[in-house]
Amino acid sequence: MGGLDGKVAFITGVARGQGRSHAVRLARDGADIIGIDICADIEANHYAMATREELDETIELVEAEGGKMLGTVADVRDFHQVKTVLDAGVEHFGRLDIVCANAGIAPVAFRQLSIEEELAQWRAAIGVNLDGAYHTAWAAIPHLLAGQRGGAIVFTSSTAGLRGFGGLQGGGLGYAASKHGIVGLMRTLANTLAPFSIRVNTVHPTAVRTMMAVNPAMTEFLENYPEGGAHLQNPMPVEMLEPEDISAAIAYLVSDEAKYVTGVTFPVDAGFCNKL
Ligand SMILES: NC(=O)c1ccc[n+]([C@@H]2O[C@H](COP(=O)([O-])OP(=O)(O)OC[C@H]3O[C@@H](n4cnc5c(N)ncnc54)[C@H](O)[C@@H]3O)[C@@H](O)[C@H]2O)c1
């Protein structure tokens, strides 16, 4: 039991990695969870997405914390899927307080791509990371407004949403563009929703130990990246953060401790964005 007792959180990309960690942490703090994950691979992305079994494991982990969770397969690129699942979840739990737009992909491949493959990478990154973030917020905002209790939306951006890196492929450029785009979405919603006490912020993680950062396609890309991996090093002595490190920031941002924190780009990056 904790500061989120009685509250309900909607989390996308919840089957593994950071999304799972956020679900477990928010459940530990008292929230019930409505979660979605695609649980199917995306063709232009060169590593596997989560599975239905992983989504079920997340539900078990939330329940082990004493929380309740509705976990459903849905694709954030499809607004109507997101809305249908969220509407049903809010009907079930009776309210919505917290939104974590976390689902994301980072398509990379260290080889010459055809023009069609480049375009497919770009569209996949924008579709999941930016369209998906908008769909998530757009499906959730009517419920937050209807509740008349305020609320908290946190979009997961990246250090690549504040700094320009990612190479010259459609996937890397699409990733950086989408993660910067999320900041514009956040800032505008933060202004528009402030009168309703709905707070909107972004988190910007440096590399986190999840499938996105630790997969053969990403490892090969980073090893062969023109500038090597040096520019991706953190000033603090840590190569990769753990998902729980990002969940701690989310838990703060959605809590009443942060009740006047809105419109903020919140790095959890071991000093990455501050370095010269
Ligand atoms: N891992 C990192 O180094 C890192 C760094 C900065 C930011 N991020 C961001 O953190 C977020 C979480 O990523 P992660 O590190 O946990 O990686 P991950 O690949 O382990 O998790 C992403 C989850 O999103 C799901 N997903 C992907 N596309 C989806 C879709 N269209 N609809 C619904 N679900 C979908 C996947 O199945 C997976 O469960 C992403 O937005 C990512 O861009 C990650």
PDBQT file of the ligand as one rigid body, heavy atoms in Angstrom, charges set to zero:
ROOT
HETATM    1  N1  LIG A 301      16.228   0.660 -23.586  1.00  0.00    +0.000 N 
HETATM    2  C1  LIG A 301      16.777   1.844 -23.800  1.00  0.00    +0.000 C 
HETATM    3  O1  LIG A 301      18.011   1.968 -23.878  1.00  0.00    +0.000 OA
HETATM    4  C2  LIG A 301      15.916   3.076 -23.904  1.00  0.00    +0.000 A 
HETATM    5  C3  LIG A 301      16.524   4.330 -23.751  1.00  0.00    +0.000 A 
HETATM    6  C4  LIG A 301      15.742   5.474 -23.832  1.00  0.00    +0.000 A 
HETATM    7  C5  LIG A 301      14.371   5.369 -24.054  1.00  0.00    +0.000 A 
HETATM    8  N2  LIG A 301      13.817   4.139 -24.195  1.00  0.00    +0.000 N 
HETATM    9  C6  LIG A 301      12.354   4.061 -24.402  1.00  0.00    +0.000 C 
HETATM   10  O2  LIG A 301      11.780   3.313 -23.350  1.00  0.00    +0.000 OA
HETATM   11  C7  LIG A 301      10.537   2.766 -23.781  1.00  0.00    +0.000 C 
HETATM   12  C8  LIG A 301      10.435   1.318 -23.340  1.00  0.00    +0.000 C 
HETATM   13  O3  LIG A 301      11.378   0.532 -24.059  1.00  0.00    +0.000 OA
HETATM   14  P1  LIG A 301      12.200  -0.667 -23.387  1.00  0.00    +0.000 P 
HETATM   15  O4  LIG A 301      13.583  -0.174 -23.139  1.00  0.00    +0.000 OA
HETATM   16  O5  LIG A 301      11.441  -1.213 -22.235  1.00  0.00    +0.000 OA
HETATM   17  O6  LIG A 301      12.276  -1.703 -24.608  1.00  0.00    +0.000 OA
HETATM   18  P2  LIG A 301      11.515  -3.097 -24.858  1.00  0.00    +0.000 P 
HETATM   19  O7  LIG A 301      11.723  -3.391 -26.303  1.00  0.00    +0.000 OA
HETATM   20  O8  LIG A 301      11.957  -4.106 -23.864  1.00  0.00    +0.000 OA
HETATM   21  O9  LIG A 301       9.988  -2.778 -24.544  1.00  0.00    +0.000 OA
HETATM   22  C9  LIG A 301       9.120  -2.140 -25.445  1.00  0.00    +0.000 C 
HETATM   23  C10 LIG A 301       7.745  -2.771 -25.294  1.00  0.00    +0.000 C 
HETATM   24  O10 LIG A 301       6.828  -2.091 -26.163  1.00  0.00    +0.000 OA
HETATM   25  C11 LIG A 301       6.056  -3.057 -26.864  1.00  0.00    +0.000 C 
HETATM   26  N3  LIG A 301       5.594  -2.468 -28.125  1.00  0.00    +0.000 N 
HETATM   27  C12 LIG A 301       6.345  -2.163 -29.200  1.00  0.00    +0.000 A 
HETATM   28  N4  LIG A 301       5.595  -1.694 -30.194  1.00  0.00    +0.000 NA
HETATM   29  C13 LIG A 301       4.314  -1.670 -29.724  1.00  0.00    +0.000 A 
HETATM   30  C14 LIG A 301       3.074  -1.292 -30.287  1.00  0.00    +0.000 A 
HETATM   31  N5  LIG A 301       2.995  -0.847 -31.563  1.00  0.00    +0.000 N 
HETATM   32  N6  LIG A 301       1.968  -1.359 -29.525  1.00  0.00    +0.000 NA
HETATM   33  C15 LIG A 301       2.033  -1.827 -28.251  1.00  0.00    +0.000 A 
HETATM   34  N7  LIG A 301       3.181  -2.237 -27.680  1.00  0.00    +0.000 NA
HETATM   35  C16 LIG A 301       4.311  -2.156 -28.396  1.00  0.00    +0.000 A 
HETATM   36  C17 LIG A 301       7.007  -4.232 -27.043  1.00  0.00    +0.000 C 
HETATM   37  O11 LIG A 301       6.351  -5.458 -27.343  1.00  0.00    +0.000 OA
HETATM   38  C18 LIG A 301       7.739  -4.244 -25.711  1.00  0.00    +0.000 C 
HETATM   39  O12 LIG A 301       7.061  -5.008 -24.743  1.00  0.00    +0.000 OA
HETATM   40  C19 LIG A 301      10.489   3.006 -25.291  1.00  0.00    +0.000 C 
HETATM   41  O13 LIG A 301       9.650   4.106 -25.577  1.00  0.00    +0.000 OA
HETATM   42  C20 LIG A 301      11.914   3.340 -25.641  1.00  0.00    +0.000 C 
HETATM   43  O14 LIG A 301      12.017   4.133 -26.811  1.00  0.00    +0.000 OA
HETATM   44  C21 LIG A 301      14.545   2.991 -24.123  1.00  0.00    +0.000 A 
ENDROOT
TORSDOF 0
